[in-house]
Amino acid sequence: MSIIEQAAKRLDELKRAGMSVSGGDEEVLSSDAADADSRGVTEINEAGGSAFHDRGRTLEKVAEMESAWSSANEESTLHVDIDLQALAAKNFVTPESSHSQLADEFRVIKRPLLVNARGDGGAPLRNGNMIMVTSSLPGEGKSFTSINLAMSIAMEMDLRVLLVDADISHASVLTYLGLPKSKGLLDVLLDEKIDLGDVLLRTNVEKLSILPGGGRYKHATELLASESMRRLIDEIASRYSDRIIIFDSPPLLVTTESRVLATHMGQIVMVVEAGKTPHAAVKQALKTIESCPVVLMMLNKSVATNSGGYGYAGYGYGTY
């Protein structure tokens, strides 16, 4: 295929993707292609500089349109700075604490999740890049796990992460990160005029973005089971299919809405607090998410420390 034909084909692809092309641009491309074909300039030959000039004009037009298309679809996000030193002091994983024991443990924890997300282990997993972190009961460390998992994945060379605070009635991700309250998931669900990109927070951790829980609403938990939430999840899955998406969700035995959220996930990490969560509660919670193809369990707070953080120093990890 000649360069001119490639340019014309790319133009058609842009138009099918919804890119608006003015009549003038289309005419220039068409006339260039037709003129080039009539003179047989699929290769630079005796036409020399003239052929090169025609190709250059055509490809320049395509490049301009591709640039416009890219700009129109670029995330419109706010930027926030996380105090990484303060976060590390609270026993969270950060790029600066990448050699800590906790960072090493989360490297082990994330690896099977990434294998599943990429489809490296065999057949591609539907929505494998969408990972829900939950627990049976409140206080078991699911938000702590969500943040550390997102931080750890963001340190990968070729992956980007979107952390979604989906525990919208008790949103805590921004609090843990020392960030001010911001519009987020709930606001998008309640106001169709707010675009998802308008509330995403781009952070000073290069490959980590955050979708906050948003404002407060008395029927917030019911929104997780709404049709609006289903549509939003579909939008997130298609719009950000190039990254790992971590959902910090409500505990499974506190609200039924988190079970609805689980039906959209490719993978679930269920956090269990060592020495505290009743075995019966774990079994009951697992029954509510049987429809998810991959469920992994993580034992949290298994060893107490004097670090002032969660006291996370050991874990159990398995597939059920």
C-alpha positions in Angstrom: 0.0 0.0 0.0 1.4 3.4 -1.0 1.9 6.2 1.5 -1.0 8.1 -0.2 -3.3 5.1 0.2 -2.2 4.7 3.8 -3.1 8.3 4.4 -6.5 8.0 2.8 -7.2 4.9 4.8 -6.3 6.7 8.0 -8.6 9.5 7.1 -11.5 7.0 6.7 -10.6 5.5 10.1 -10.7 9.0 11.7 -14.1 9.7 10.1 -15.6 6.4 11.3 -14.3 7.2 14.9 -16.3 10.4 14.9 -13.7 12.9 13.9 -15.2 15.9 12.1 -13.4 16.5 8.8 -14.1 19.7 6.9 -14.8 19.6 3.3 -11.6 21.5 2.4 -9.4 19.0 4.2 -11.2 16.0 2.6 -10.8 17.7 -0.9 -7.1 18.3 -0.4 -6.6 14.7 0.6 -8.7 13.3 -2.2 -7.1 15.5 -4.9 -3.6 14.7 -3.6 -4.4 11.0 -3.7 -6.0 11.2 -7.1 -3.2 13.3 -8.5 -0.6 11.1 -7.1 -2.3 8.0 -8.5 -2.6 9.5 -11.9 1.1 10.3 -12.0 2.1 6.9 -10.5 4.1 8.4 -7.6 3.7 5.6 -5.2 7.5 5.7 -4.9 9.8 8.7 -5.3 11.1 8.4 -8.8 11.7 10.8 -11.6 9.0 13.0 -10.1 11.4 13.5 -7.2 10.7 16.5 -5.0 7.2 17.1 -6.5 6.0 13.6 -5.5 7.5 14.1 -2.0 5.8 17.5 -1.7 2.4 16.0 -2.5 2.8 13.2 0.0 4.0 15.7 2.6 0.9 17.8 2.1 -1.4 14.8 2.4 0.3 13.3 5.5 0.4 16.7 7.1 -3.4 17.0 6.9 -3.8 13.6 8.4 -1.3 14.4 11.2 -3.3 17.6 12.0 -6.6 15.7 12.2 -5.0 13.0 14.4 -3.6 15.7 16.7 -7.1 17.3 17.0 -8.7 14.0 17.7 -6.1 13.2 20.4 -6.6 16.6 22.1 -10.4 16.2 22.0 -10.2 12.9 23.9 -7.5 13.8 26.4 -8.5 13.5 30.0 -9.6 16.8 31.5 -8.3 16.3 35.0 -7.2 18.2 38.1 -3.8 17.8 39.5 -3.1 17.1 43.2 0.1 16.6 45.1 0.2 13.7 47.7 2.7 14.2 50.5 4.5 11.0 49.9 6.9 11.4 52.9 3.9 11.7 55.3 2.2 8.8 53.5 5.2 6.6 54.0 5.3 7.5 57.7 1.8 6.1 58.0 3.1 2.8 56.6 1.8 3.1 53.0 3.7 2.1 49.9 5.2 5.0 48.0 7.8 5.3 45.2 10.3 6.6 47.8 9.7 3.5 50.0 9.9 1.0 47.2 12.5 -1.2 49.1 10.5 -1.6 52.3 9.1 -4.9 53.5 5.5 -3.7 52.8 6.5 -2.8 49.2 7.9 -6.2 48.7 4.8 -7.9 50.1 2.6 -5.9 47.7 4.8 -6.9 44.8 3.9 -10.5 45.6 0.2 -9.6 46.0 -0.2 -7.7 42.8 1.6 -10.2 40.5 -1.2 -12.8 40.0 -3.7 -9.9 39.5 -1.6 -8.4 36.8 -1.1 -11.8 35.1 -4.9 -12.2 35.0 -5.4 -8.6 33.9 -3.1 -9.1 30.9 -4.3 -12.5 30.0 -0.8 -13.9 30.4 -2.1 -17.0 32.2 -4.2 -18.3 29.3 -7.6 -17.2 27.9 -8.3 -13.4 28.4 -10.3 -12.6 31.5 -13.4 -10.5 30.9 -12.8 -7.1 32.7 -9.7 -8.6 34.1 -8.2 -5.1 34.5 -11.1 -4.1 36.8 -10.3 -5.2 40.4 -12.6 -4.7 43.4 -11.1 -4.6 46.9 -13.6 -5.4 49.6 -14.0 -7.1 53.0 -16.7 -8.9 54.9 -17.0 -6.2 57.6 -15.9 -2.6 58.2 -12.4 -1.9 59.6 -10.5 -4.9 58.0 -8.2 -2.7 56.0 -9.7 -2.7 52.5 -9.0 1.0 51.8 -5.5 0.6 53.1 -5.1 -2.3 50.7 -6.6 -0.5 47.8 -4.3 2.4 48.1 -1.2 0.3 48.6 -2.1 -2.0 45.7 -2.7 1.1 43.4 0.6 2.6 44.5 2.4 -0.6 43.9 1.0 -1.1 40.4 1.7 2.5 39.5 5.4 1.7 40.0 5.3 -0.8 37.2 7.1 0.3 34.1 4.3 -0.1 31.6 1.0 0.3 33.6 -1.2 3.1 34.6 -3.7 2.9 37.5 -7.1 4.5 38.2 -8.1 4.2 41.9 -11.9 4.6 42.4 -13.3 5.3 45.8 -16.6 3.4 45.4 -17.3 3.2 49.1 -19.3 6.4 48.6 -21.2 6.5 51.9 -17.9 6.2 53.8 -15.4 7.6 51.2 -11.9 7.6 52.8 -9.3 7.4 50.1 -8.7 11.2 50.0 -8.5 11.3 53.8 -5.8 8.6 53.9 -3.9 10.4 51.2 -4.1 13.7 53.0 -6.0 15.4 50.1 -8.9 17.8 50.4 -12.5 16.7 49.5 -13.3 16.9 45.9 -16.2 16.1 43.5 -16.2 12.5 42.3 -18.1 9.4 41.6 -21.3 10.4 43.4 -21.4 13.8 41.6 -21.1 12.1 38.2 -24.0 9.7 39.1 -26.3 12.5 40.3 -25.5 15.1 37.6 -25.4 14.0 34.0 -23.7 17.4 33.0 -20.6 16.4 34.9 -18.2 14.4 32.8 -16.1 11.6 34.3 -12.9 13.4 33.1 -13.9 16.6 35.0 -13.5 15.0 38.4 -10.5 12.7 37.9 -7.5 13.7 40.0 -4.1 13.3 38.4 -1.4 12.9 41.1 2.3 13.5 41.5 2.7 9.8 41.3 3.1 9.8 37.5 0.9 6.8 36.6 -1.7 7.1 39.4 -5.1 8.9 38.9 -7.9 9.0 41.5 -11.7 9.1 41.1 -12.9 10.3 44.5 -16.2 9.2 46.1 -17.5 12.8 45.9 -20.2 14.6 47.9 -22.6 13.1 50.4 -26.1 12.0 49.6 -28.5 10.2 51.9 -29.3 7.4 49.4 -25.6 7.1 48.3 -25.4 3.3 48.7 -28.4 2.7 46.6 -26.7 4.5 43.7 -24.2 1.7 43.5 -27.0 -0.7 42.4 -28.6 1.9 40.0 -28.7 1.8 36.2 -26.6 5.0 36.3 -23.8 3.2 38.1 -24.0 0.3 35.6 -23.6 2.8 32.7 -20.8 4.5 34.4 -18.9 1.3 35.0 -19.3 0.5 31.3 -17.9 3.9 30.5 -15.0 3.4 32.8 -14.3 0.0 31.3 -14.2 1.2 27.7 -12.7 4.7 28.3 -9.9 3.5 30.5 -9.3 0.0 29.1 -5.6 0.7 28.9 -5.1 0.8 32.6 -5.7 -1.2 35.8 -8.8 0.1 37.7 -9.0 -0.5 41.4 -12.4 -0.1 43.1 -12.4 0.4 46.9 -15.9 -0.9 47.6 -18.2 -1.1 50.6 -17.9 -4.3 52.9 -20.0 -7.1 51.5 -22.0 -7.9 54.6 -22.9 -4.2 55.3 -24.7 -3.3 52.1 -26.1 -5.4 49.2 -25.0 -2.8 46.7 -21.4 -3.9 46.8 -22.5 -7.3 45.6 -24.0 -5.6 42.5 -20.8 -3.8 41.9 -19.0 -7.2 42.2 -20.9 -8.5 39.2 -19.1 -6.1 36.9 -15.6 -7.0 38.1 -13.1 -9.3 36.6 -11.2 -9.9 39.8 -11.9 -9.4 43.5 -9.5 -9.1 46.4 -11.2 -9.8 49.7 -9.3 -8.5 52.8 -9.7 -10.5 56.0 -8.5 -9.1 59.3 -6.3 -11.7 61.1 -7.6 -12.9 64.5 -10.8 -10.9 64.3 -13.1 -11.6 61.4 -15.3 -14.6 62.2 -14.9 -17.6 59.9 -18.7 -17.6 59.3 -18.6 -14.0 58.1 -15.9 -14.9 55.6 -17.9 -17.8 54.3 -21.1 -15.8 54.0 -19.3 -12.9 52.2 -17.7 -15.3 49.7 -21.1 -16.7 48.8 -22.3 -13.3 47.8 -19.5 -12.9 45.1 -19.5 -16.4 43.6 -20.3 -15.0 40.2 -16.9 -13.3 39.9 -14.5 -15.5 38.0 -11.5 -14.7 40.2 -11.6 -14.1 44.0 -8.4 -13.8 46.0 -8.2 -13.4 49.7 -5.6 -11.5 51.7 -5.0 -11.8 55.4 -4.3 -8.3 56.9 -2.9 -7.1 60.3 -1.4 -10.5 60.9 1.6 -9.1 62.9 1.3 -6.1 65.2 4.0 -3.5 64.9 4.8 -0.2 66.6 5.0 1.8 63.3 1.8 3.7 64.0 0.3 2.4 60.8 -2.1 -0.5 60.2 0.4 -3.0 61.7 0.5 -4.8 58.4 3.5 -6.9 58.3 2.3 -10.3 57.1 -0.3 -11.7 54.9 -2.0 -14.8 53.6 -3.1 -15.0 50.0 -5.1 -17.5 48.2 -7.7 -18.2 45.5 -11.1 -19.5 46.5 
